[in-house]
Amino acid sequence: MRTKIIAGNWKMNKTLEEGQALVTEIRGIVRDEHTGKSQVVLCPPFISLASAARLLEGTGIALGAQNCHFEDSGAFTGEISPLMVKSTGAQYVIIGHSERRQYFGETGEMLFKKTKAAIRHGLKVIFCVGESLKEREEKIFFKVVESQLQEGLFALDRKEFSSVVIAYEPVWAIGTGLTATPEQAQEMHNYIRKVIGMHYTEEIAEETTILYGGSMKPDNAAGLMAQADIDGGLIGGAALKARDFADIIKAVG
Ligand code: PGA
């Protein structure tokens, strides 16, 4: 049985105080309502990691960063290393989000280095892949996602790969209100699982958690989750509202 995960990607939102308030609110609702069958992960901005870690102690809710550098330390002004992320109490890090690829020029080669370094420090990596609208219209989405997996992940050995969670996030669905239909998402998730099976083993593919991301909301989460290869969600906008996030957690189960 693979682990189901609901991860909240807060992006560049919430001050330290606002972040503490949101963590506290989510913590309360999760305590009262969550079955505990799936793993909840909160990914606030770096500034909130350490305080969130304290608030989440003993709750079963995990914590993640949204990015990290690939070196442990050094002259990289403005960057945060995986070692530093780990030291806050975080267990996860998102790598390769389309906004990082698009606005910060992160390449497949850099993402591989980041992933490898994060895993070396004992972090689990939520590795994002997904095609643009143009790539979907040109019907090259399978090829695009396959090459993102190839460049960013497939040089990991089997043991390293066991620390990877994949998030399929079609760029055209992120923050747009447009969601992939459950069938479109399932088609890609199934393809991703097949490609993993070809590069590693079928058993590894079966065990890999594959999340959907892109305008996942309380009202579409159940339909997505009903698909065989969708194992949870990476939630942006709806993760900033405790009630919506909790309702998505409920739909995931
Ligand atoms: P969204 O973002 O849920 O706001 O579309 C998802 C993401 O970018 O991870």
Boltz pocket constraint, residues with backbone or C-beta under 6 A from the ligand:
constraints:
  - pocket:
      binder: B
      contacts: [[A, 9], [A, 169], [A, 173], [A, 174], [A, 175], [A, 176], [A, 213], [A, 214], [A, 215], [A, 216], [A, 234], [A, 235], [A, 236], [A, 237], [A, 238]]
      max_distance: 6.0
